[in-house]
Amino acid sequence: MTQLFTKITELREFLTDRKQIGLIPTMGALHQGHLSLIERSRQQDQVVVVSIFVNKLQFAPTEDFQQYPRQLNQDLYLCEEAGVDIVFAPDDQEIWQDRQPKTLIQPPSFLSEGLCGRSRPGHFIGVATVVVKLLNIVQPDRAYFGQKDAQQLAIIQQMVKDLNLPVEIIPCAIARDIEGMALSSRNQYLNAAEKLIAPQIYASLEVAQTAFFNGEQNSDRLLDLVQSYLANTPQLKLDYLQIVDPHSLQPLKSISENALLAIAVYLGKTRLIDNILLTHNFRVSQ
Ligand code: AMP
């Protein structure tokens, strides 16, 4: 039976003295991607906590905070089905007391200013600040994050290390639909025509992956292949396309071991991100 908490003190009271807590932080509108993180937690934690909070601190005023899908009843149903013990769904007042927080977590610029950080300045301050709050509120042993948001994952791993946060971060593979498209709550924004186009994003990354498996290590040549493929789909407007080190997020000229090929595109008004790990060592992709 999933229990819903909306108040920090009540949640804390319930969790005191519990052991082996797993936390899956989410913004709700749950899909199979979130459920795959929940499943990982269920396999190793005694208490599975899913937080659902649309964090306005990580949205710029021009972004989709108001429009972001909110469907708590359906999320609760999915959590119940998935064997989640606790859903923590606070409102804005509970988390921010209706004011801008005075203490913010500033991730290092080398991690936060490239990739998504370029078109979303301040986004990762909002992410890091709310994640620290959620970690302090829930005090989990493990917290689960999707590789889908690879930059977020790298920033959180760095933060946990730098601040000695007593939690193990578990990276989880990207869940995709049958066409290869990375699942995302924002996929709900796409109309029928856009849904037909969207799988081309992953298909473009696969072109580079195939070339990489066939021995191509030069980043510029791999990126050119992706660009040429995307030229067939002008509806996809590139925000960025880069090959970076998966941990330092610094651009790589050539790939010796592992690299992250990351993309962000606009499809109509919707901004979509995806990535693929270019590696010959499959253990790192999990
Ligand atoms: P969100 O609700 O979009 O903030 O995502 C909550 C968590 O789920 C984050 O750690 C995401 O990286 C992860 N996530 C979202 N979509 C996917 C996906 N398709 N596969 C794996 N993890 C995902």
Boltz pocket constraint, residues with backbone or C-beta under 6 A from the ligand:
constraints:
  - pocket:
      binder: B
      contacts: [[A, 25], [A, 26], [A, 27], [A, 28], [A, 32], [A, 33], [A, 34], [A, 36], [A, 37], [A, 144], [A, 145], [A, 146], [A, 147], [A, 148], [A, 149], [A, 172], [A, 173], [A, 174], [A, 175], [A, 176], [A, 182], [A, 183], [A, 184], [A, 185]]
      max_distance: 6.0
